[in-house]
Amino acid sequence: MTVQQRAAELFARLAAGDRRALARGITWVENGAEEATALMRLAYPRTGRAHVVGITGPPGAGKSTLVDRLAMELRSRGQTVAIVAVDPTSPFSGGAILGDRIRMQRTLTDPGVFMRSLAARGHLGGLSPATGEVVGLLDAFGFDVILVETVGAGQSEVEIMALAHTTCVVVIPGMGDEIQAIKAGILEIGDVFACNKADREGAERTVSEIEMMLDLGHMGKPGINRWPVEPGGAPPKAAGAGAGAGAGVGDALRRLDRTGHHSAEELAGAAGHMTHAAAHVAARHGTANPGDVSWRPPVLKTVAKDGQGVSALADRLAEHLAFLKETGRWEARREQDAALRVQALVSEWVARATLARARAAGDYERLVRQVAERQLDPYSAADEILKNHWGR
Amino acid sequence: MEAVSTRKIRVLVAKLGLDAHDRGAKVVARAYRDAGFEVIYTGLYQRPEAVAAAAIQEDVDVVAISSLAGAHGVLIPQLIQLLREQGADDILILAGGIIPEDEVPALLEAGVSRVFGPGSDLDEIIEYTKVNVKR
């Protein structure tokens, strides 16, 4: 069989619900097997349906246990769940011990759950190099929700934000001043915060510190999932504690689109579900630009080991998804992701093909040697390779 | 355009049944890691069904079962049967721990490739695994 045939055969099995084919496909994309690109081509049209939820936070915060509980909760709501858990690779041997399954005992034999452990393989953003493709295959297989658990994250493992539609940052009590230390790191990327192990002393304080940080609005410019920060003021609490705004805001805004400018009171009256703050934002901006509607990340207390707060967490995640869809962010995100994906592939393929041609011609080695001996600078070397070997 | 292949051997290190002793399993897991393998460790008290599900979802090349409590004669053949039923017959099955000599032939008969007793050399386990991985 050719590469294409092998990929087509595996994809047919995968599309028919064969979990072993799904597992093998994941291995292909992880290993960069020769069938991987053909498989991803076939799978792509079936992607774009799952809600991808990132779970991140420092090591020992209880991410795996929370993911296990969350998977159970989502199953009880009739949703199918895939779990991707990333653990570090040894920088010395290239090996890894992937232990996230130890905490995921409750759903292991449930046919509505599929769990895969990935080693980071030297990649530093909190994920593994192929996590995006793995999520794509799980999406194509038809899972409703894909939970992606990052490696224990510190300050800059923020890649999950680009992969997940909704990012849940898990913290634990007693971090105290450490919250201050990491507030410019992963705390910026949370759409939902879970203070896990909330039965421990200090949970209230940790929650209030995060709330305060969110209210300070230091988060900078609004990102795709963010809320607008009003100049000199607190960010509006549109979807705050109840986060019920998700369902109503979009409707209200569509109505506003047609009717133009209104006072805050009129706007609030126009939409039953719309919170006053969301109406205030819409009125303030004077338009019904969906980007102006805000999501204030809720902060929850959870005790993953006995399931406390997990149902509320599942509610908030679903509300965030509704918010993305209602406000046009889901669509905007699809376009952004598509552009980034195409750009990344072009960069990767151009680089690989160009370098391969330069190697075959002997230019690559010659130029690299000259750069090493300081006879040539790397900019000129790259320029020469591109001039002579880029393109057909 | 194809990606650059980076094949890693994936091993599931498993404990079956009511067997609380996982020091050996951890030592072997660590040795595999240091040899550059990716090791999935499931923790204690696993049912054969859970280990089979994990082996399939993780698409491992090897399942290494550590047994120190005497139930291997029943649980390991059950596991192998489950894997075969689900089409996962290309997985190398290894066993280790306290397994009496006279019970080894039955395990080999059931589909275990090799049984490593106490005092086995870690390098030998790794070398055997590398050479005998089926795909």
Contacts between the chains, C-beta under 8 A, distances in Angstrom:
chain1	res1	chain2	res2	distance
A	3	B	2	7.9
A	19	B	56	6.3
A	19	B	57	6.8
A	20	B	56	5.4
A	20	B	59	7.8
A	20	B	86	6.4
A	20	B	87	5.7
A	20	B	88	6.4
A	23	B	56	5.8
A	23	B	57	5.4
A	23	B	58	7.0
A	23	B	59	3.9
A	24	B	59	5.6
A	26	B	59	6.5
A	27	B	10	7.7
A	27	B	59	4.5
A	30	B	8	7.9
A	31	B	5	5.7
A	31	B	6	5.7
A	31	B	7	5.1
A	31	B	8	6.9
A	32	B	2	7.5
A	32	B	3	3.3
A	32	B	4	5.3
A	32	B	5	4.9
A	32	B	6	5.6
A	33	B	3	7.7
A	33	B	5	5.8
A	33	B	7	7.9
A	34	B	2	4.9
A	34	B	5	6.8
A	36	B	2	7.2
A	36	B	3	5.6
A	37	B	1	6.7
A	37	B	2	5.6
A	37	B	3	6.6
A	89	B	38	7.9
A	90	B	33	6.0
A	90	B	34	7.4
A	92	B	34	7.7
A	93	B	33	6.2
A	93	B	34	4.8
A	93	B	35	6.6
A	93	B	36	4.8
A	94	B	8	7.6
A	94	B	36	4.4
A	95	B	32	6.5
A	95	B	33	3.8
A	95	B	34	6.2
A	95	B	35	6.3
A	95	B	36	4.6
A	95	B	37	5.1
A	95	B	38	6.4
A	95	B	39	6.9
A	96	B	33	6.2
A	96	B	38	4.9
A	96	B	39	6.7
A	97	B	29	5.6
A	97	B	30	7.1
A	97	B	33	5.1
A	97	B	39	4.8
A	97	B	41	5.9
A	98	B	38	6.4
A	98	B	39	6.6
A	98	B	40	4.7
A	98	B	41	7.0
A	99	B	41	5.1
A	99	B	43	7.7
A	101	B	40	6.3
A	101	B	41	7.3
A	101	B	42	5.0
A	101	B	43	7.0
A	101	B	54	6.1
A	102	B	41	6.6
A	102	B	42	6.6
A	102	B	43	3.6
A	105	B	43	7.3
A	105	B	50	7.5
A	108	B	50	4.5
A	108	B	53	5.6
A	108	B	54	6.6
A	109	B	47	7.6
A	109	B	49	5.1
A	109	B	50	5.5
A	109	B	53	5.2
A	114	B	57	5.6
A	115	B	54	7.8
A	115	B	57	5.7
A	116	B	57	5.8
A	116	B	58	6.4
A	117	B	40	5.3
A	117	B	58	6.1
A	119	B	8	7.4
A	119	B	38	4.9
A	121	B	6	7.3
A	121	B	8	7.8
A	349	B	1	4.6
A	352	B	1	6.8
A	352	B	4	7.9
A	353	B	1	7.0
